[in-house]
Protein backbone atom coordinates (compact mmCIF):
# COMPACT_ATOMS: atom_id res chain seq x y z
CA UNK A 1 0.00 0.00 0.00
CA UNK A 2 1.01 3.61 -0.49
CA UNK A 3 2.53 5.48 2.44
CA UNK A 4 2.38 9.23 3.15
CA UNK A 5 0.43 9.92 0.00
CA UNK A 6 2.78 7.91 -2.25
CA UNK A 7 1.94 5.69 -5.19
CA UNK A 8 0.05 2.46 -4.56
CA UNK A 9 2.33 -0.28 -5.89
CA UNK A 10 -0.66 -2.50 -6.80
CA UNK A 11 -2.71 -0.02 -8.81
CA UNK A 12 -0.29 2.75 -9.74
CA UNK A 13 -2.72 5.30 -8.26
CA UNK A 14 -1.59 7.90 -5.77
CA UNK A 15 -3.19 7.72 -2.36
CA UNK A 16 -4.34 10.92 -0.62
CA UNK A 17 -1.82 12.99 1.32
CA UNK A 18 -2.99 13.16 4.96
CA UNK A 19 -2.94 16.36 6.94
CA UNK A 20 -0.75 14.81 9.62
CA UNK A 21 0.64 11.45 10.61
CA UNK A 22 2.51 10.54 13.81
CA UNK A 23 5.99 9.06 13.41
CA UNK A 24 6.36 5.71 15.18
CA UNK A 25 9.00 2.97 14.98
CA UNK A 26 9.97 -0.32 16.58
CA UNK A 27 11.48 1.69 19.43
CA UNK A 28 8.03 2.88 20.59
CA UNK A 29 6.70 -0.67 20.30
CA UNK A 30 9.58 -1.89 22.43
CA UNK A 31 8.93 0.79 25.04
CA UNK A 32 5.25 -0.17 25.28
CA UNK A 33 6.16 -3.84 25.52
CA UNK A 34 8.57 -3.11 28.36
CA UNK A 35 5.90 -1.30 30.36
CA UNK A 36 3.29 -3.98 29.74
CA UNK A 37 5.70 -6.67 30.89
CA UNK A 38 6.36 -4.70 34.06
CA UNK A 39 2.57 -4.64 34.78
CA UNK A 40 2.98 -1.06 36.07
CA UNK A 41 0.91 0.78 33.48
CA UNK A 42 -0.49 3.69 35.50
CA UNK A 43 1.51 6.78 36.45
CA UNK A 44 4.83 5.53 37.76
CA UNK A 45 8.56 5.35 36.97
CA UNK A 46 8.19 5.93 33.22
CA UNK A 47 6.18 9.09 33.85
CA UNK A 48 8.78 10.34 36.32
CA UNK A 49 11.56 9.64 33.82
CA UNK A 50 9.64 11.38 31.03
CA UNK A 51 9.18 14.43 33.26
CA UNK A 52 12.93 14.52 33.96
CA UNK A 53 13.67 14.33 30.22
CA UNK A 54 11.20 17.13 29.49
CA UNK A 55 12.72 19.35 32.18
CA UNK A 56 15.91 19.65 30.12
CA UNK A 57 13.93 21.37 27.34
CA UNK A 58 12.38 23.95 29.66
CA UNK A 59 15.43 25.31 31.40
CA UNK A 60 15.35 22.81 34.25
CA UNK A 61 11.86 23.79 35.41
CA UNK A 62 9.82 21.08 37.05
CA UNK A 63 7.44 19.33 34.66
CA UNK A 64 4.15 17.64 35.51
CA UNK A 65 2.89 15.13 32.94
CA UNK A 66 -0.89 14.99 32.46
CA UNK A 67 -3.52 13.38 30.25
CA UNK A 68 -3.80 16.11 27.57
CA UNK A 69 -2.85 19.65 26.66
CA UNK A 70 -6.37 20.74 27.55
CA UNK A 71 -5.98 19.17 30.99
CA UNK A 72 -2.74 21.11 31.39
CA UNK A 73 -4.50 24.41 30.70
CA UNK A 74 -7.35 23.58 33.05
CA UNK A 75 -4.97 22.62 35.86
CA UNK A 76 -2.90 25.78 35.32
CA UNK A 77 -6.02 27.89 35.82
CA UNK A 78 -7.07 25.86 38.83
CA UNK A 79 -3.61 26.24 40.40
CA UNK A 80 -3.67 30.02 39.90
CA UNK A 81 -7.07 30.17 41.56
CA UNK A 82 -9.25 31.23 38.65
CA UNK A 83 -12.94 31.01 39.48
CA UNK A 84 -16.41 32.48 38.95
CA UNK A 85 -16.43 36.19 38.12
CA UNK A 86 -12.78 36.25 37.01
CA UNK A 87 -11.69 37.17 33.50
CA UNK A 88 -9.02 35.36 31.51
CA UNK A 89 -7.57 37.02 28.40
CA UNK A 90 -7.12 34.55 25.53
CA UNK A 91 -6.36 34.93 21.79
CA UNK A 92 -9.42 35.19 19.57
CA UNK A 93 -7.82 33.10 16.79
CA UNK A 94 -6.88 29.76 18.31
CA UNK A 95 -8.11 26.29 19.12
CA UNK A 96 -10.41 27.24 22.03
CA UNK A 97 -8.89 24.98 24.72
CA UNK A 98 -7.91 27.86 27.02
CA UNK A 99 -11.31 29.54 26.64
CA UNK A 100 -13.04 26.25 27.43
CA UNK A 101 -10.86 25.84 30.51
CA UNK A 102 -11.78 29.32 31.73
CA UNK A 103 -15.51 28.70 31.19
CA UNK A 104 -15.22 25.32 32.91
CA UNK A 105 -13.86 27.19 35.95
CA UNK A 106 -16.76 29.65 35.80
CA UNK A 107 -14.59 32.48 34.52
CA UNK A 108 -15.10 34.66 31.44
CA UNK A 109 -12.65 34.26 28.54
CA UNK A 110 -11.98 37.65 26.96
CA UNK A 111 -10.81 37.39 23.34
CA UNK A 112 -7.80 39.48 22.34
CA UNK A 113 -7.22 40.42 18.72
CA UNK A 114 -4.21 38.87 16.99
CA UNK A 115 -1.51 40.18 14.67
CA UNK A 116 -2.18 38.70 11.25
CA UNK A 117 1.43 37.80 10.32
CA UNK A 118 2.27 35.91 13.51
CA UNK A 119 -1.40 35.02 14.17
CA UNK A 120 -0.62 35.62 17.85
CA UNK A 121 -1.80 37.93 20.59
CA UNK A 122 0.51 40.91 21.05
CA UNK A 123 1.38 42.98 24.13
CA UNK A 124 -0.87 45.75 22.82
CA UNK A 125 -3.91 43.57 22.11
CA UNK A 126 -3.53 41.83 25.46
CA UNK A 127 -3.27 45.14 27.33
CA UNK A 128 -6.50 46.42 25.74
CA UNK A 129 -8.40 43.50 27.27
CA UNK A 130 -7.11 43.75 30.84
CA UNK A 131 -9.56 45.01 33.47
CA UNK A 132 -9.61 44.94 37.28
CA UNK A 133 -11.31 41.53 36.97
CA UNK A 134 -8.50 39.98 34.90
CA UNK A 135 -7.03 37.00 36.77
CA UNK A 136 -4.66 35.69 34.06
CA UNK A 137 -3.57 36.03 30.44
CA UNK A 138 -3.03 32.97 28.24
CA UNK A 139 -0.42 33.64 25.55
CA UNK A 140 -0.16 31.08 22.73
CA UNK A 141 2.70 30.30 20.34
CA UNK A 142 0.42 29.52 17.38
CA UNK A 143 1.45 26.68 15.04
CA UNK A 144 4.95 26.83 16.59
CA UNK A 145 5.44 30.51 15.65
CA UNK A 146 7.11 32.32 18.56
CA UNK A 147 4.85 34.85 20.27
CA UNK A 148 6.18 37.95 22.04
CA UNK A 149 5.45 36.49 25.43
CA UNK A 150 8.15 38.59 27.08
CA UNK A 151 6.32 41.71 25.92
CA UNK A 152 2.98 40.30 27.04
CA UNK A 153 4.37 39.62 30.52
CA UNK A 154 5.60 43.23 30.71
CA UNK A 155 2.21 44.51 29.54
CA UNK A 156 0.41 42.77 32.40
CA UNK A 157 -0.01 44.67 35.66
CA UNK A 158 1.43 43.22 38.83
CA UNK A 159 -0.64 40.32 40.06
CA UNK A 160 -1.82 39.21 36.61
CA UNK A 161 0.18 36.08 35.70
CA UNK A 162 0.74 34.78 32.19
CA UNK A 163 0.04 31.16 31.32
CA UNK A 164 2.27 30.22 28.39
CA UNK A 165 0.44 27.92 25.99
CA UNK A 166 3.36 26.25 24.23
CA UNK A 167 1.30 23.31 22.97
CA UNK A 168 2.88 23.60 19.51
CA UNK A 169 6.28 24.92 20.58
CA UNK A 170 8.19 22.16 22.40
CA UNK A 171 11.86 22.58 21.56
CA UNK A 172 11.31 26.03 20.09
CA UNK A 173 11.98 29.57 21.25
CA UNK A 174 10.00 32.64 22.22
CA UNK A 175 10.25 35.93 20.31
CA UNK A 176 12.79 37.03 22.91
CA UNK A 177 14.98 33.98 22.32
CA UNK A 178 14.14 32.04 25.48
CA UNK A 179 13.23 28.37 25.42
CA UNK A 180 9.50 28.02 24.89
CA UNK A 181 7.79 27.23 28.16
CA UNK A 182 10.20 29.14 30.37
CA UNK A 183 8.64 32.62 30.46
CA UNK A 184 5.08 32.17 31.72
CA UNK A 185 4.39 31.56 35.39
CA UNK A 186 2.99 28.20 34.32
CA UNK A 187 3.52 26.74 30.84
CA UNK A 188 1.54 24.07 29.03
CA UNK A 189 2.45 21.59 26.29
CA UNK A 190 0.47 19.08 24.24
CA UNK A 191 1.46 15.65 22.92
CA UNK A 192 -1.50 15.23 20.58
CA UNK A 193 -0.72 13.21 17.40
CA UNK A 194 -0.40 16.39 15.32
CA UNK A 195 2.41 17.72 17.49
CA UNK A 196 6.12 17.11 16.78
CA UNK A 197 6.17 14.42 19.45
CA UNK A 198 3.15 12.47 20.63
CA UNK A 199 2.07 10.13 23.39
CA UNK A 200 -1.29 9.49 21.70
CA UNK A 201 -3.04 11.95 23.97
CA UNK A 202 -1.09 13.71 26.67
CA UNK A 203 0.41 16.94 27.85
CA UNK A 204 2.53 18.49 30.56
CA UNK A 205 3.01 21.63 32.58
CA UNK A 206 6.23 23.44 33.44
CA UNK A 207 6.31 25.39 36.68
CA UNK A 208 8.41 26.06 39.75
CA UNK A 209 8.19 25.71 43.51
CA UNK A 210 4.76 25.78 45.08
CA UNK A 211 3.02 25.93 41.69
CA UNK A 212 4.62 22.63 40.63
CA UNK A 213 3.80 21.04 43.98
CA UNK A 214 0.16 22.05 43.72
CA UNK A 215 -0.14 20.88 40.11
CA UNK A 216 1.10 17.43 41.14
CA UNK A 217 -1.59 17.26 43.80
CA UNK A 218 -4.36 18.52 41.53
CA UNK A 219 -3.67 15.97 38.78
CA UNK A 220 -4.18 13.18 41.34
CA UNK A 221 -7.44 14.01 43.13
CA UNK A 222 -5.74 16.58 45.37
CA UNK A 223 -3.74 13.94 47.24
CA UNK A 224 -1.25 15.08 49.83
CA UNK A 225 -0.21 11.57 50.85
CA UNK A 226 -0.98 7.86 50.68
CA UNK A 227 -2.43 5.23 52.96
CA UNK A 228 -4.75 5.82 55.90
CA UNK A 229 -5.94 9.07 57.37
CA UNK A 230 -6.39 12.51 55.89
CA UNK A 231 -4.65 12.32 52.49
CA UNK A 232 -6.93 14.48 50.32
CA UNK A 233 -6.10 18.10 51.03
CA UNK A 234 -8.03 19.80 48.22
CA UNK A 235 -10.28 19.11 45.26
CA UNK A 236 -8.62 17.55 42.25
CA UNK A 237 -9.39 14.93 39.63
CA UNK A 238 -7.57 12.22 37.69
CA UNK A 239 -5.49 13.99 35.06
CA UNK A 240 -2.56 11.55 35.31
CA UNK A 241 -0.51 10.30 32.37
CA UNK A 242 -0.16 6.52 32.08
CA UNK A 243 3.27 4.91 31.99
CA UNK A 244 2.37 3.47 28.59
CA UNK A 245 2.01 6.99 27.19
CA UNK A 246 5.10 8.22 29.00
CA UNK A 247 7.22 5.38 27.61
CA UNK A 248 6.19 6.35 24.08
CA UNK A 249 6.94 9.98 24.90
CA UNK A 250 10.46 9.19 26.11
CA UNK A 251 11.30 7.61 22.76
CA UNK A 252 9.65 10.42 20.82
CA UNK A 253 11.48 13.07 22.81
CA UNK A 254 14.83 11.81 21.61
CA UNK A 255 14.10 13.16 18.13
CA UNK A 256 12.31 16.42 18.90
CA UNK A 257 15.07 18.57 17.38
CA UNK A 258 15.34 16.25 14.38
CA UNK A 259 11.60 16.68 13.89
CA UNK A 260 11.88 20.48 13.93
CA UNK A 261 14.75 20.34 11.41
CA UNK A 262 12.79 18.03 9.10
CA UNK A 263 9.70 20.22 9.22
CA UNK A 264 11.76 23.32 8.51
CA UNK A 265 13.14 21.73 5.33
CA UNK A 266 9.65 20.74 4.25
CA UNK A 267 8.43 24.26 4.99
CA UNK A 268 11.21 25.73 2.82
CA UNK A 269 10.11 23.49 -0.05
CA UNK A 270 6.53 24.68 0.41
CA UNK A 271 7.61 28.32 0.52
CA UNK A 272 9.52 27.95 -2.75
CA UNK A 273 6.68 26.16 -4.54
CA UNK A 274 3.89 28.37 -3.28
CA UNK A 275 5.71 31.68 -3.56
CA UNK A 276 4.44 32.60 -7.01
CA UNK A 277 0.79 31.57 -6.61
CA UNK A 278 -1.52 34.57 -6.89
CA UNK A 279 -4.01 34.87 -4.06
CA UNK A 280 -1.96 32.83 -1.58
CA UNK A 281 0.76 33.73 0.87
CA UNK A 282 2.47 32.20 3.86
CA UNK A 283 2.30 34.50 6.91
CA UNK A 284 5.55 36.27 7.73
CA UNK A 285 5.61 34.94 11.29
CA UNK A 286 7.12 31.73 9.99
CA UNK A 287 10.38 33.61 9.45
CA UNK A 288 10.80 34.24 13.18
CA UNK A 289 13.77 32.34 14.64
CA UNK A 290 12.82 29.55 17.01
CA UNK A 291 9.83 28.31 15.00
CA UNK A 292 8.98 24.61 15.41
CA UNK A 293 6.88 24.44 12.21
CA UNK A 294 4.23 22.36 13.96
CA UNK A 295 1.68 23.26 11.27
CA UNK A 296 1.79 25.01 7.92
CA UNK A 297 -0.86 27.68 7.52
CA UNK A 298 -1.49 29.43 4.21
CA UNK A 299 -3.52 32.61 3.88
CA UNK A 300 -5.78 32.76 0.81
CA UNK A 301 -8.10 35.31 -0.73
CA UNK A 302 -10.78 32.72 -1.52
CA UNK A 303 -13.14 31.14 0.99
CA UNK A 304 -11.06 28.64 2.97
CA UNK A 305 -13.92 26.16 3.32
CA UNK A 306 -14.31 25.95 -0.47
CA UNK A 307 -10.56 25.48 -0.94
CA UNK A 308 -10.51 22.60 1.53
CA UNK A 309 -13.23 20.89 -0.51
CA UNK A 310 -11.33 21.45 -3.76
CA UNK A 311 -8.14 20.03 -2.28
CA UNK A 312 -9.93 16.95 -0.98
CA UNK A 313 -11.13 16.25 -4.52
CA UNK A 314 -7.48 16.37 -5.60
CA UNK A 315 -6.22 13.93 -2.98
CA UNK A 316 -4.98 16.40 -0.36
CA UNK A 317 -6.33 16.59 3.17
CA UNK A 318 -6.44 20.11 4.61
CA UNK A 319 -8.64 21.96 7.04
CA UNK A 320 -9.29 25.06 9.11
CA UNK A 321 -6.11 26.30 10.72
CA UNK A 322 -7.88 27.57 13.85
CA UNK A 323 -11.14 29.20 14.92
CA UNK A 324 -12.30 32.63 15.93
CA UNK A 325 -13.55 32.28 19.50
CA UNK A 326 -16.03 35.09 18.89
CA UNK A 327 -17.71 32.96 16.22
CA UNK A 328 -18.27 29.86 18.38
CA UNK A 329 -21.71 29.22 19.87
CA UNK A 330 -20.27 27.99 23.18
CA UNK A 331 -18.81 31.49 23.63
CA UNK A 332 -21.06 33.83 21.64
CA UNK A 333 -24.31 32.60 23.19
CA UNK A 334 -22.98 33.36 26.66
CA UNK A 335 -21.17 36.62 25.98
CA UNK A 336 -22.82 38.35 23.00
CA UNK A 337 -21.23 41.68 23.89
CA UNK A 338 -17.73 40.24 23.75
CA UNK A 339 -18.55 38.26 20.62
CA UNK A 340 -19.32 41.46 18.73
CA UNK A 341 -16.14 43.28 19.77
CA UNK A 342 -12.66 43.28 18.29
CA UNK A 343 -11.03 44.33 15.04
CA UNK A 344 -12.08 41.26 13.07
CA UNK A 345 -8.57 39.82 12.74
CA UNK A 346 -9.54 36.46 14.22
CA UNK A 347 -12.61 36.05 12.06
CA UNK A 348 -10.69 37.05 8.92
CA UNK A 349 -7.98 34.48 9.60
CA UNK A 350 -10.55 31.80 10.39
CA UNK A 351 -12.26 32.40 7.03
CA UNK A 352 -9.15 32.86 4.89
CA UNK A 353 -6.49 30.45 6.15
CA UNK A 354 -6.06 26.73 5.64
CA UNK A 355 -3.66 24.27 7.21
CA UNK A 356 -1.78 22.09 4.72
CA UNK A 357 -0.12 18.68 5.26
CA UNK A 358 3.11 18.79 7.24
CA UNK A 359 4.56 15.80 9.11
CA UNK A 360 7.95 14.23 9.60
CA UNK A 361 7.65 11.44 7.04
CA UNK A 362 6.52 13.65 4.21
CA UNK A 363 8.80 13.72 1.19
CA UNK A 364 9.60 16.56 -1.18
CA UNK A 365 7.49 14.70 -3.75
CA UNK A 366 4.56 14.87 -1.32
CA UNK A 367 5.10 18.61 -0.92
CA UNK A 368 5.29 19.10 -4.68
CA UNK A 369 2.06 17.14 -5.12
CA UNK A 370 0.25 19.25 -2.51
CA UNK A 371 1.52 22.50 -4.03
CA UNK A 372 0.37 21.49 -7.51
CA UNK A 373 -3.03 20.58 -6.08
CA UNK A 374 -3.24 24.00 -4.41
CA UNK A 375 -2.24 25.72 -7.64
CA UNK A 376 -4.81 23.77 -9.66
CA UNK A 377 -7.57 24.30 -7.08
CA UNK A 378 -7.06 28.07 -6.95
CA UNK A 379 -6.95 28.23 -10.74
CA UNK A 380 -10.26 26.36 -10.85
CA UNK A 381 -11.78 28.71 -8.25
CA UNK A 382 -10.69 31.90 -10.00
C-alpha positions as CSV (number, residue, x, y, z in Angstrom):
1,X,0.0,0.0,0.0
2,X,1.0,3.6,-0.5
3,X,2.5,5.5,2.4
4,X,2.4,9.2,3.1
5,X,0.4,9.9,0.0
6,X,2.8,7.9,-2.2
7,X,1.9,5.7,-5.2
8,X,0.1,2.5,-4.6
9,X,2.3,-0.3,-5.9
10,X,-0.7,-2.5,-6.8
11,X,-2.7,0.0,-8.8
12,X,-0.3,2.7,-9.7
13,X,-2.7,5.3,-8.3
14,X,-1.6,7.9,-5.8
15,X,-3.2,7.7,-2.4
16,X,-4.3,10.9,-0.6
17,X,-1.8,13.0,1.3
18,X,-3.0,13.2,5.0
19,X,-2.9,16.4,6.9
20,X,-0.8,14.8,9.6
21,X,0.6,11.4,10.6
22,X,2.5,10.5,13.8
23,X,6.0,9.1,13.4
24,X,6.4,5.7,15.2
25,X,9.0,3.0,15.0
26,X,10.0,-0.3,16.6
27,X,11.5,1.7,19.4
28,X,8.0,2.9,20.6
29,X,6.7,-0.7,20.3
30,X,9.6,-1.9,22.4
31,X,8.9,0.8,25.0
32,X,5.3,-0.2,25.3
33,X,6.2,-3.8,25.5
34,X,8.6,-3.1,28.4
35,X,5.9,-1.3,30.4
36,X,3.3,-4.0,29.7
37,X,5.7,-6.7,30.9
38,X,6.4,-4.7,34.1
39,X,2.6,-4.6,34.8
40,X,3.0,-1.1,36.1
41,X,0.9,0.8,33.5
42,X,-0.5,3.7,35.5
43,X,1.5,6.8,36.4
44,X,4.8,5.5,37.8
45,X,8.6,5.3,37.0
46,X,8.2,5.9,33.2
47,X,6.2,9.1,33.9
48,X,8.8,10.3,36.3
49,X,11.6,9.6,33.8
50,X,9.6,11.4,31.0
51,X,9.2,14.4,33.3
52,X,12.9,14.5,34.0
53,X,13.7,14.3,30.2
54,X,11.2,17.1,29.5
55,X,12.7,19.3,32.2
56,X,15.9,19.7,30.1
57,X,13.9,21.4,27.3
58,X,12.4,24.0,29.7
59,X,15.4,25.3,31.4
60,X,15.4,22.8,34.2
61,X,11.9,23.8,35.4
62,X,9.8,21.1,37.0
63,X,7.4,19.3,34.7
64,X,4.1,17.6,35.5
65,X,2.9,15.1,32.9
66,X,-0.9,15.0,32.5
67,X,-3.5,13.4,30.2
68,X,-3.8,16.1,27.6
69,X,-2.8,19.6,26.7
70,X,-6.4,20.7,27.6
71,X,-6.0,19.2,31.0
72,X,-2.7,21.1,31.4
73,X,-4.5,24.4,30.7
74,X,-7.4,23.6,33.1
75,X,-5.0,22.6,35.9
76,X,-2.9,25.8,35.3
77,X,-6.0,27.9,35.8
78,X,-7.1,25.9,38.8
79,X,-3.6,26.2,40.4
80,X,-3.7,30.0,39.9
81,X,-7.1,30.2,41.6
82,X,-9.2,31.2,38.6
83,X,-12.9,31.0,39.5
84,X,-16.4,32.5,39.0
85,X,-16.4,36.2,38.1
86,X,-12.8,36.3,37.0
87,X,-11.7,37.2,33.5
88,X,-9.0,35.4,31.5
89,X,-7.6,37.0,28.4
90,X,-7.1,34.6,25.5
91,X,-6.4,34.9,21.8
92,X,-9.4,35.2,19.6
93,X,-7.8,33.1,16.8
94,X,-6.9,29.8,18.3
95,X,-8.1,26.3,19.1
96,X,-10.4,27.2,22.0
97,X,-8.9,25.0,24.7
98,X,-7.9,27.9,27.0
99,X,-11.3,29.5,26.6
100,X,-13.0,26.2,27.4
101,X,-10.9,25.8,30.5
102,X,-11.8,29.3,31.7
103,X,-15.5,28.7,31.2
104,X,-15.2,25.3,32.9
105,X,-13.9,27.2,36.0
106,X,-16.8,29.6,35.8
107,X,-14.6,32.5,34.5
108,X,-15.1,34.7,31.4
109,X,-12.7,34.3,28.5
110,X,-12.0,37.7,27.0
111,X,-10.8,37.4,23.3
112,X,-7.8,39.5,22.3
113,X,-7.2,40.4,18.7
114,X,-4.2,38.9,17.0
115,X,-1.5,40.2,14.7
116,X,-2.2,38.7,11.3
117,X,1.4,37.8,10.3
118,X,2.3,35.9,13.5
119,X,-1.4,35.0,14.2
120,X,-0.6,35.6,17.8
121,X,-1.8,37.9,20.6
122,X,0.5,40.9,21.1
123,X,1.4,43.0,24.1
124,X,-0.9,45.8,22.8
125,X,-3.9,43.6,22.1
126,X,-3.5,41.8,25.5
127,X,-3.3,45.1,27.3
128,X,-6.5,46.4,25.7
129,X,-8.4,43.5,27.3
130,X,-7.1,43.7,30.8
131,X,-9.6,45.0,33.5
132,X,-9.6,44.9,37.3
133,X,-11.3,41.5,37.0
134,X,-8.5,40.0,34.9
135,X,-7.0,37.0,36.8
136,X,-4.7,35.7,34.1
137,X,-3.6,36.0,30.4
138,X,-3.0,33.0,28.2
139,X,-0.4,33.6,25.5
140,X,-0.2,31.1,22.7
141,X,2.7,30.3,20.3
142,X,0.4,29.5,17.4
143,X,1.5,26.7,15.0
144,X,4.9,26.8,16.6
145,X,5.4,30.5,15.6
146,X,7.1,32.3,18.6
147,X,4.9,34.8,20.3
148,X,6.2,37.9,22.0
149,X,5.4,36.5,25.4
150,X,8.1,38.6,27.1
151,X,6.3,41.7,25.9
152,X,3.0,40.3,27.0
153,X,4.4,39.6,30.5
154,X,5.6,43.2,30.7
155,X,2.2,44.5,29.5
156,X,0.4,42.8,32.4
157,X,0.0,44.7,35.7
158,X,1.4,43.2,38.8
159,X,-0.6,40.3,40.1
160,X,-1.8,39.2,36.6
161,X,0.2,36.1,35.7
162,X,0.7,34.8,32.2
163,X,0.0,31.2,31.3
164,X,2.3,30.2,28.4
165,X,0.4,27.9,26.0
166,X,3.4,26.3,24.2
167,X,1.3,23.3,23.0
168,X,2.9,23.6,19.5
169,X,6.3,24.9,20.6
170,X,8.2,22.2,22.4
171,X,11.9,22.6,21.6
172,X,11.3,26.0,20.1
173,X,12.0,29.6,21.3
174,X,10.0,32.6,22.2
175,X,10.2,35.9,20.3
176,X,12.8,37.0,22.9
177,X,15.0,34.0,22.3
178,X,14.1,32.0,25.5
179,X,13.2,28.4,25.4
180,X,9.5,28.0,24.9
181,X,7.8,27.2,28.2
182,X,10.2,29.1,30.4
183,X,8.6,32.6,30.5
184,X,5.1,32.2,31.7
185,X,4.4,31.6,35.4
186,X,3.0,28.2,34.3
187,X,3.5,26.7,30.8
188,X,1.5,24.1,29.0
189,X,2.5,21.6,26.3
190,X,0.5,19.1,24.2
191,X,1.5,15.6,22.9
192,X,-1.5,15.2,20.6
193,X,-0.7,13.2,17.4
194,X,-0.4,16.4,15.3
195,X,2.4,17.7,17.5
196,X,6.1,17.1,16.8
197,X,6.2,14.4,19.4
198,X,3.2,12.5,20.6
199,X,2.1,10.1,23.4
200,X,-1.3,9.5,21.7
201,X,-3.0,11.9,24.0
202,X,-1.1,13.7,26.7
203,X,0.4,16.9,27.8
204,X,2.5,18.5,30.6
205,X,3.0,21.6,32.6
206,X,6.2,23.4,33.4
207,X,6.3,25.4,36.7
208,X,8.4,26.1,39.8
209,X,8.2,25.7,43.5
210,X,4.8,25.8,45.1
211,X,3.0,25.9,41.7
212,X,4.6,22.6,40.6
213,X,3.8,21.0,44.0
214,X,0.2,22.0,43.7
215,X,-0.1,20.9,40.1
216,X,1.1,17.4,41.1
217,X,-1.6,17.3,43.8
218,X,-4.4,18.5,41.5
219,X,-3.7,16.0,38.8
220,X,-4.2,13.2,41.3
221,X,-7.4,14.0,43.1
222,X,-5.7,16.6,45.4
223,X,-3.7,13.9,47.2
224,X,-1.3,15.1,49.8
225,X,-0.2,11.6,50.9
226,X,-1.0,7.9,50.7
227,X,-2.4,5.2,53.0
228,X,-4.8,5.8,55.9
229,X,-5.9,9.1,57.4
230,X,-6.4,12.5,55.9
231,X,-4.7,12.3,52.5
232,X,-6.9,14.5,50.3
233,X,-6.1,18.1,51.0
234,X,-8.0,19.8,48.2
235,X,-10.3,19.1,45.3
236,X,-8.6,17.6,42.3
237,X,-9.4,14.9,39.6
238,X,-7.6,12.2,37.7
239,X,-5.5,14.0,35.1
240,X,-2.6,11.6,35.3
241,X,-0.5,10.3,32.4
242,X,-0.2,6.5,32.1
243,X,3.3,4.9,32.0
244,X,2.4,3.5,28.6
245,X,2.0,7.0,27.2
246,X,5.1,8.2,29.0
247,X,7.2,5.4,27.6
248,X,6.2,6.4,24.1
249,X,6.9,10.0,24.9
250,X,10.5,9.2,26.1
251,X,11.3,7.6,22.8
252,X,9.6,10.4,20.8
253,X,11.5,13.1,22.8
254,X,14.8,11.8,21.6
255,X,14.1,13.2,18.1
256,X,12.3,16.4,18.9
257,X,15.1,18.6,17.4
258,X,15.3,16.3,14.4
259,X,11.6,16.7,13.9
260,X,11.9,20.5,13.9
261,X,14.7,20.3,11.4
262,X,12.8,18.0,9.1
263,X,9.7,20.2,9.2
264,X,11.8,23.3,8.5
265,X,13.1,21.7,5.3
266,X,9.6,20.7,4.2
267,X,8.4,24.3,5.0
268,X,11.2,25.7,2.8
269,X,10.1,23.5,0.0
270,X,6.5,24.7,0.4
271,X,7.6,28.3,0.5
272,X,9.5,28.0,-2.8
273,X,6.7,26.2,-4.5
274,X,3.9,28.4,-3.3
275,X,5.7,31.7,-3.6
276,X,4.4,32.6,-7.0
277,X,0.8,31.6,-6.6
278,X,-1.5,34.6,-6.9
279,X,-4.0,34.9,-4.1
280,X,-2.0,32.8,-1.6
281,X,0.8,33.7,0.9
282,X,2.5,32.2,3.9
283,X,2.3,34.5,6.9
284,X,5.5,36.3,7.7
285,X,5.6,34.9,11.3
286,X,7.1,31.7,10.0
287,X,10.4,33.6,9.4
288,X,10.8,34.2,13.2
289,X,13.8,32.3,14.6
290,X,12.8,29.5,17.0
291,X,9.8,28.3,15.0
292,X,9.0,24.6,15.4
293,X,6.9,24.4,12.2
294,X,4.2,22.4,14.0
295,X,1.7,23.3,11.3
296,X,1.8,25.0,7.9
297,X,-0.9,27.7,7.5
298,X,-1.5,29.4,4.2
299,X,-3.5,32.6,3.9
300,X,-5.8,32.8,0.8
301,X,-8.1,35.3,-0.7
302,X,-10.8,32.7,-1.5
303,X,-13.1,31.1,1.0
304,X,-11.1,28.6,3.0
305,X,-13.9,26.2,3.3
306,X,-14.3,26.0,-0.5
307,X,-10.6,25.5,-0.9
308,X,-10.5,22.6,1.5
309,X,-13.2,20.9,-0.5
310,X,-11.3,21.4,-3.8
311,X,-8.1,20.0,-2.3
312,X,-9.9,17.0,-1.0
313,X,-11.1,16.3,-4.5
314,X,-7.5,16.4,-5.6
315,X,-6.2,13.9,-3.0
316,X,-5.0,16.4,-0.4
317,X,-6.3,16.6,3.2
318,X,-6.4,20.1,4.6
319,X,-8.6,22.0,7.0
320,X,-9.3,25.1,9.1
321,X,-6.1,26.3,10.7
322,X,-7.9,27.6,13.9
323,X,-11.1,29.2,14.9
324,X,-12.3,32.6,15.9
325,X,-13.5,32.3,19.5
326,X,-16.0,35.1,18.9
327,X,-17.7,33.0,16.2
328,X,-18.3,29.9,18.4
329,X,-21.7,29.2,19.9
330,X,-20.3,28.0,23.2
331,X,-18.8,31.5,23.6
332,X,-21.1,33.8,21.6
333,X,-24.3,32.6,23.2
334,X,-23.0,33.4,26.7
335,X,-21.2,36.6,26.0
336,X,-22.8,38.4,23.0
337,X,-21.2,41.7,23.9
338,X,-17.7,40.2,23.7
339,X,-18.6,38.3,20.6
340,X,-19.3,41.5,18.7
341,X,-16.1,43.3,19.8
342,X,-12.7,43.3,18.3
343,X,-11.0,44.3,15.0
344,X,-12.1,41.3,13.1
345,X,-8.6,39.8,12.7
346,X,-9.5,36.5,14.2
347,X,-12.6,36.1,12.1
348,X,-10.7,37.1,8.9
349,X,-8.0,34.5,9.6
350,X,-10.6,31.8,10.4
351,X,-12.3,32.4,7.0
352,X,-9.1,32.9,4.9
353,X,-6.5,30.5,6.2
354,X,-6.1,26.7,5.6
355,X,-3.7,24.3,7.2
356,X,-1.8,22.1,4.7
357,X,-0.1,18.7,5.3
358,X,3.1,18.8,7.2
359,X,4.6,15.8,9.1
360,X,7.9,14.2,9.6
361,X,7.6,11.4,7.0
362,X,6.5,13.7,4.2
363,X,8.8,13.7,1.2
364,X,9.6,16.6,-1.2
365,X,7.5,14.7,-3.7
366,X,4.6,14.9,-1.3
367,X,5.1,18.6,-0.9
368,X,5.3,19.1,-4.7
369,X,2.1,17.1,-5.1
370,X,0.3,19.2,-2.5
371,X,1.5,22.5,-4.0
372,X,0.4,21.5,-7.5
373,X,-3.0,20.6,-6.1
374,X,-3.2,24.0,-4.4
375,X,-2.2,25.7,-7.6
376,X,-4.8,23.8,-9.7
377,X,-7.6,24.3,-7.1
378,X,-7.1,28.1,-7.0
379,X,-6.9,28.2,-10.7
380,X,-10.3,26.4,-10.9
381,X,-11.8,28.7,-8.3
382,X,-10.7,31.9,-10.0
